[in-house]
Amino acid sequence: MKCDAVIEKIKARVAAIDPNGPRKVLGVFQLNIEAADGVHEIVVDLKALKVSDGKAGSPDVVINLKDEDFIAVGTKQIPVKDAVAQGKVTMTGDQNLFQALVDAI
């Protein structure tokens, strides 16, 4: 997948979070990234501070996007709000939690 480098950055950022410190976002996010070889599922669990491949049992937010759009958002070539407005990112679930994640990125 083209966006592996962005996923590695997410893993590093999550690993660097102090579990005992204050956190702006507490939720489980299911990322469904559409790539040339199919849909890749990534779980970003900001409650347990883990990032893993697979499907979350009961995510708070599900985010769907294409590989190239994930790269553009992850490298800040396009703001998340613009990507959502353009239909490049779709989400279901807790809108307020999604907004908190967007604000924290």
Residue pairs with C-beta under 8 A, 6 or more apart in sequence:
1 7
1 33
1 35
1 37
1 40
1 67
2 35
2 67
2 68
2 71
3 33
3 35
3 67
3 70
3 71
3 74
6 70
6 71
6 74
6 75
7 42
7 51
9 74
10 44
10 51
10 74
11 51
14 44
14 46
14 49
14 50
14 51
15 49
17 23
17 46
17 49
19 49
23 46
24 100
24 103
24 104
25 46
25 97
25 100
25 101
25 104
26 46
26 47
27 46
27 47
27 60
27 61
27 94
27 97
27 100
27 101
28 43
28 44
28 45
28 46
28 47
28 56
28 58
28 59
28 60
28 61
29 43
29 44
29 45
29 46
29 56
29 59
29 60
29 61
29 62
29 63
29 101
30 41
30 42
30 43
30 55
30 56
30 59
30 61
30 62
30 63
31 41
31 42
31 43
31 44
31 63
31 65
31 70
32 39
32 40
32 41
32 62
32 63
32 64
32 65
33 39
33 40
33 41
33 42
33 65
33 66
33 67
33 70
34 64
34 65
34 66
34 67
35 66
35 67
36 67
40 53
41 53
41 54
41 55
42 51
42 52
42 53
42 54
43 50
43 51
43 52
43 53
43 54
43 55
43 56
43 59
44 51
45 51
45 52
45 56
46 101
59 93
60 93
60 94
60 97
61 91
61 92
61 93
61 94
61 97
61 98
61 101
62 91
62 92
62 93
63 89
63 90
63 91
63 98
64 89
64 90
64 91
65 73
65 83
65 88
65 89
65 90
66 88
69 78
69 83
69 88
69 89
71 77
72 78
72 83
72 88
73 79
73 80
73 83
73 88
73 89
73 105
78 88
80 89
80 102
80 105
81 102
83 89
84 90
84 91
84 102
91 98
